[in-house]
Amino acid sequence: MPAILVFLIFVVCLVIAIPVSISLSVVSVLPGAFDPSFTASGSFVIRSMLGGLDSFPLLAVPMFILSGILMARGGISRRLFHVFAYFMGNKRAGMPCAVIVTCLFYGAISGSAPATVAAVGSMTIPMLTEMGYDKTFSTAVVAVAGGLGVIIPPSIPFIMYGMASGASVSDLFLAGIIPGILIGALLMVYSIYYCKKHGEDEEKKQKLVRELKEKGFGNVMKESALALLSPVIILGCIYSGIASPTEAAVISVFYALIVSMAVYRSIKTGDIKAIMTEALRTFAPILFILAASVAFSRVLTLMQVPQDVSDWILAKFTNKVVLLLVINLFLLIVGMVMDTTPAILILTPILMPIVTAAGVSPVHFGIIMVVNLAIGFVTPPIGVNLFVASSLVEIPIMDIAKQAMPMIIYFLIALLVITFVPALSLALL
């Protein structure tokens, strides 16, 4: 069965709204069904699905999801915001910038972009609106800055990429720090420009700042100290060698549970069942997509699709700069129409031989791929962050997308810098 026909059937399945996991399963079975001599029979596909889930690094994904939900319910995002608002609130665009930094820190806890938008946005969007900021602008800031949740370590997409490529997850986590900070800084530059152009309601803004100042630096830090320690403990365990990323994810769950229940007392015993249910509902679709993606990638390998695509692209684009620009454009388009997990698991085996042949480090390419797909979180038609943000404030998705467009341009500038200056990603390795 021709590979192009397999991909066309997959696209048709997606267009007619068949779930991604089922679409992947169908196209994985088809080559063996039409050609009995083909190695990938139905039983091979099932074994590949089950074998793909038998992965120790993969255990980090449900743990980080659960940890993120616990910390959101426990009010940790609110305490993080208060710290940054205390220091930045008096400055031009101080509050939007505080939201961006909160997304950076919360991304270092949850590892998920939609979780970052939901946790930070549900608390900060009403607050920014009360301070006189345009509601659509406030929502767009959270939606775009939430994309930092998959770039700043720990990152679920980095775990998926490490699984698909064989690259070290710890190295990917380290490599994501500087690019994440760069993107956050560029988003803050735009926020300052926006507020300078449209103005701010200083009186309303100063009201929250005064409340925090009246509490005093000591009290604000005392309330937020354990929240600020969360990413330090999680990442510290990984980089000090005390724990692997998977073990650190488990530590983050217990840390969030103990802090939320015993210290902040914002979670009761009766809330745990609802939290576990939410975590299962979040992870279960990812699990099915992951299993089907592994099977599909193995079928593609047997059909020699990665080699054929690699040979064709390398023959057409011999210049490294042009090659990277073409791959970036391709990934941006994919990010607009496909969720991050299947995109990484399907495309990594195809694109990895191409970029390694061009002399690009697998770790550096992992950063490029995830940044591209992070932009997809805020671009229609899929744009998961847009859907999450829209559900929080009931603003049409396209209105948020229009307001987010200048920020996406800054995101793209950062992507080009990250692509062509590998030292940004590899400096900490």
C-alpha positions in Angstrom: 0.0 0.0 0.0 1.6 3.4 -1.0 2.6 5.6 1.9 1.0 8.6 0.3 -2.4 6.8 0.4 -1.9 6.0 4.1 -1.4 9.7 4.9 -4.3 10.7 2.8 -6.6 8.3 4.6 -5.2 9.7 7.9 -6.0 13.3 6.8 -9.5 12.3 5.7 -10.1 10.6 9.1 -9.1 13.8 10.9 -11.2 16.0 8.6 -14.3 14.0 9.3 -13.6 14.3 13.0 -12.6 10.8 13.8 -10.5 10.9 17.1 -6.8 11.1 16.5 -6.1 7.8 18.4 -8.6 5.9 16.3 -7.4 7.5 13.0 -3.8 6.4 13.8 -4.9 2.9 14.7 -6.9 2.5 11.5 -4.0 3.7 9.2 -1.5 1.5 11.2 -3.5 -1.6 10.4 -4.3 -0.8 6.7 -0.9 -1.7 5.1 -0.9 -5.2 6.7 -4.6 -5.7 5.8 -4.1 -4.9 2.1 -0.8 -6.8 1.8 -0.7 -10.1 3.8 3.1 -10.3 3.2 3.7 -7.0 4.9 5.4 -7.4 8.3 3.1 -5.2 10.3 0.1 -7.4 10.8 -2.8 -6.6 13.1 -1.1 -8.5 16.0 2.1 -6.6 15.3 0.3 -3.3 15.6 -1.3 -4.3 18.9 2.1 -5.5 20.3 3.6 -2.2 19.2 0.9 -0.3 21.0 1.4 -2.2 24.3 5.1 -2.1 24.0 5.2 1.6 23.4 3.4 2.2 26.7 6.0 0.1 28.6 8.2 3.0 29.2 9.6 4.3 32.5 10.1 8.0 31.2 6.4 7.9 30.1 5.3 7.5 33.7 6.4 11.2 34.3 3.5 12.4 32.1 0.5 11.4 34.3 2.5 12.4 37.4 3.2 16.0 36.1 -0.5 16.3 35.0 -1.6 15.3 38.5 0.9 17.6 40.1 -0.2 20.5 38.0 -3.9 19.9 38.9 -3.0 19.7 42.6 -1.1 22.9 42.5 -3.8 24.7 40.6 -6.5 23.6 43.1 -4.1 24.4 46.0 -3.8 28.0 45.0 -0.1 27.9 44.2 -0.5 29.9 41.0 -2.2 32.7 42.9 0.7 32.9 45.4 3.2 32.9 42.6 1.4 35.9 41.0 1.4 37.9 44.2 5.2 37.6 44.5 5.8 38.9 41.0 3.0 41.6 41.3 4.7 42.8 44.5 8.0 43.4 42.7 6.7 44.4 39.2 3.3 46.0 39.8 4.6 49.6 40.0 6.3 49.4 36.7 5.0 50.0 33.1 3.0 46.9 32.1 4.0 45.5 35.5 0.8 43.4 35.9 0.8 41.7 32.4 4.6 41.1 32.9 3.8 39.5 36.3 1.3 37.2 34.5 4.0 36.2 32.0 6.6 35.4 34.7 3.9 33.5 36.6 3.3 31.4 33.5 7.0 30.8 33.3 7.1 29.5 36.9 3.9 27.6 36.7 5.2 25.9 33.5 8.1 24.8 35.6 5.6 23.0 37.8 3.0 21.6 35.5 4.9 20.9 32.2 1.7 21.5 30.3 0.6 24.6 28.3 -3.2 24.1 28.7 -2.8 23.5 32.4 -0.8 26.7 32.7 -3.5 28.7 30.9 -6.2 27.2 33.0 -4.4 27.6 36.4 -3.0 31.1 35.8 -5.8 32.5 33.6 -8.7 31.6 35.9 -7.1 33.7 38.6 -5.3 36.5 36.7 -7.7 37.4 33.8 -10.4 38.7 36.1 -7.8 40.5 38.2 -6.3 42.3 35.1 -9.8 43.2 33.9 -10.6 44.7 37.2 -7.4 46.8 36.9 -8.7 48.3 33.7 -6.8 46.2 31.1 -8.7 45.2 28.0 -10.3 41.7 28.7 -9.3 40.3 25.3 -5.7 41.6 25.7 -5.5 40.0 29.2 -6.8 36.7 27.8 -4.4 36.7 24.9 -1.4 37.4 27.2 -2.3 34.3 29.3 -3.0 32.2 26.2 0.3 33.0 24.5 2.4 33.0 27.7 0.8 29.6 28.6 2.8 28.2 25.7 5.9 28.6 27.8 4.5 25.7 29.9 5.9 23.2 27.3 9.3 25.0 26.8 10.3 25.7 30.4 11.3 22.4 32.1 9.8 20.0 33.1 7.9 19.7 29.8 5.6 16.9 28.8 6.4 17.4 25.1 10.1 17.1 25.9 9.5 13.7 27.5 7.6 12.6 24.4 10.3 13.8 22.1 13.0 12.1 24.3 11.0 8.9 24.0 10.7 9.2 20.2 14.2 10.3 19.5 16.3 8.7 22.2 17.6 12.1 23.3 18.3 12.6 27.0 15.2 14.1 28.7 17.4 15.8 31.3 19.4 17.4 28.5 16.2 18.6 26.8 15.0 20.1 30.1 18.3 22.0 30.5 18.2 23.1 26.9 14.7 24.6 27.3 15.6 27.0 30.0 17.2 29.8 28.0 14.8 29.7 25.0 11.9 29.8 27.5 13.3 32.9 29.2 14.0 34.5 25.8 10.4 34.0 24.7 9.1 35.3 28.0 11.3 38.4 27.8 10.0 39.1 24.2 6.4 38.8 25.4 7.1 41.3 28.2 8.6 43.7 25.6 5.4 43.6 23.6 3.3 44.0 26.8 5.3 47.2 27.7 4.8 48.5 24.1 1.0 47.7 24.3 0.6 49.4 27.6 2.6 52.4 26.5 0.4 52.8 23.5 -3.0 52.1 25.1 -2.3 53.4 28.6 -3.0 51.9 32.0 -5.4 52.7 34.8 -2.8 53.6 37.4 -5.3 54.0 40.2 -6.8 50.5 39.8 -3.4 49.0 39.3 -2.0 50.5 42.4 -4.9 49.2 44.5 -3.6 45.6 44.4 0.0 46.8 44.7 -0.9 48.7 47.9 -2.6 45.7 49.3 0.5 43.6 48.8 2.8 46.3 50.1 0.6 46.7 53.2 1.1 43.0 53.8 4.8 43.6 53.7 7.6 41.8 51.9 8.1 39.2 54.7 4.4 38.2 54.7 4.1 37.9 50.9 7.3 35.8 50.7 6.2 33.7 53.7 2.9 32.9 52.0 4.6 32.2 48.6 7.8 30.6 49.7 6.6 27.0 49.3 5.1 27.8 45.9 8.4 29.4 44.7 10.3 26.3 46.0 8.2 23.9 43.8 10.2 24.3 40.6 13.5 24.5 42.5 12.8 21.2 44.2 11.6 19.5 41.0 14.4 20.6 38.8 17.0 20.5 41.6 16.3 16.8 42.1 16.8 16.1 38.3 19.9 18.2 37.8 21.6 17.1 41.0 21.2 13.5 40.1 19.0 12.7 43.1 16.1 11.7 40.9 15.3 11.0 37.2 12.6 13.1 35.6 10.1 10.4 36.3 11.0 10.2 39.9 11.0 14.0 40.2 7.5 13.9 38.8 6.4 11.6 41.6 8.1 13.9 44.1 6.2 16.9 42.7 2.9 15.1 43.3 3.7 14.4 47.0 5.1 17.9 47.4 1.9 19.5 45.9 -0.3 17.2 48.0 1.5 17.9 51.3 1.7 21.6 50.8 -1.9 22.1 49.6 -3.4 19.9 52.3 -1.1 20.4 55.4 0.3 23.9 54.9 -2.2 26.0 52.8 -5.1 23.7 53.7 -6.7 24.6 50.3 -7.4 21.0 49.4 -9.5 18.7 51.6 -9.6 14.9 51.7 -12.9 14.9 49.9 -11.4 16.8 47.0 -8.9 14.2 46.1 -11.4 11.9 44.2 -12.4 14.8 41.9 -8.7 15.7 41.4 -7.8 12.1 40.5 -10.8 12.0 38.1 -9.7 15.2 36.4 -6.2 13.8 36.0 -7.4 10.5 34.5 -9.7 12.4 32.1 -6.7 14.5 31.0 -4.2 11.7 30.6 -6.4 8.9 29.2 -6.8 10.5 25.7 -3.0 11.2 25.6 -2.4 7.5 26.5 -4.5 6.2 23.6 -2.9 8.7 21.2 0.6 7.7 22.4 -0.1 4.0 22.0 -1.4 4.5 18.4 1.4 6.9 17.5 4.0 4.4 18.5 2.4 1.7 16.4 2.0 4.1 13.4 5.7 5.3 13.6 6.8 1.6 13.6 4.7 0.9 10.5 6.1 3.9 8.8 9.6 2.7 9.6 8.8 -0.7 8.0 7.5 1.1 5.0 10.8 3.1 4.9 8.9 6.4 4.9 11.5 8.2 7.1 14.3 7.2 4.7 12.4 8.1 1.6 11.3 11.5 3.0 14.8 12.2 4.2 16.4 11.4 0.9 13.8 13.6 -1.0 14.2 16.6 1.3 18.0 16.4 1.3 18.0 16.2 -2.5 15.8 19.2 -2.9 17.2 21.4 -0.2 21.0 21.2 0.1 21.4 24.5 1.9 21.2 24.1 5.7 19.5 27.5 6.3 16.8 26.8 3.7 16.4 23.3 5.0 15.7 24.5 8.5 13.4 27.2 7.3 11.4 24.6 5.3 11.2 22.3 8.4 10.1 25.2 10.6 7.4 26.2 8.2 6.2 22.5 8.0 6.1 22.2 11.8 4.2 25.5 12.1 1.6 24.2 9.8 1.4 20.9 11.6 1.1 22.6 14.9 -2.0 24.5 13.6 -3.9 21.3 12.8 -2.5 18.6 15.1 -2.1 18.2 18.8 1.5 18.2 20.2 1.8 14.6 21.3 0.9 12.8 18.0 2.8 15.5 16.1 6.0 14.7 18.0 5.6 11.0 18.0 4.8 10.8 14.3 7.2 13.4 12.9 10.3 12.8 15.0 11.2 9.5 13.3 10.7 11.1 9.9 12.5 14.4 10.5 15.4 13.1 12.8 17.5 11.6 10.0 17.1 14.8 8.0 18.3 17.2 10.7 21.1 14.9 11.9 22.4 14.6 8.3 22.4 18.4 8.2 24.5 18.5 11.4 21.8 19.6 13.8 22.0 18.2 17.4 19.0 16.0 18.4 18.7 18.1 21.5 18.7 21.4 19.6 16.1 20.0 17.1 13.9 19.0 20.1 13.8 22.6 21.2 13.1 23.8 17.6 10.2 21.2 17.3 8.6 22.0 20.7 8.8 25.8 20.2 7.1 25.4 16.8 4.4 23.3 18.3 4.0 25.7 21.2 3.1 28.4 18.6 0.4 25.9 17.4 -1.2 26.1 20.9 -2.3 29.7 20.0 -3.1 29.4 16.3 -6.4 28.4 14.9 -8.0 26.0 14.0 -6.8 23.6 16.8 -5.1 26.2 19.2 -5.8 24.3 22.5 -4.7 27.3 24.6 -7.3 29.5 22.7 -10.0 27.0 23.5 -9.0 26.9 27.2 -8.7 30.7 27.5 -12.0 31.2 25.7 -13.8 28.8 28.0 -12.6 30.9 31.0 -13.9 34.2 29.8 -16.5 33.4 27.1 -14.7 35.5 24.4 -14.8 34.1 20.8 -11.7 32.2 19.9 -11.0 34.3 16.8 -11.1 37.6 18.9 -8.4 36.2 21.2 -6.4 35.0 18.2 -6.4 38.4 16.6 -5.3 40.1 19.8 -2.6 37.4 20.2 -1.2 37.9 16.7 1.5 40.5 17.6 2.7 38.3 20.4 2.8 35.3 18.0 5.1 37.4 15.8 7.4 37.9 18.8 7.3 34.2 19.4 8.3 33.6 15.7 11.2 36.0 16.1 12.4 33.9 19.1 11.9 30.7 17.0 14.3 32.0 14.3 16.9 33.1 16.9 16.6 29.7 18.6 16.9 27.9 15.2 20.0 29.7 13.9 21.8 30.2 17.2 22.2 26.7 18.6 24.3 28.0 21.6 21.1 29.4 23.2 19.8 25.9 23.5 23.0 24.0 24.2 24.8 26.6 26.4 23.8 24.8 29.7 24.7 21.3 28.6 
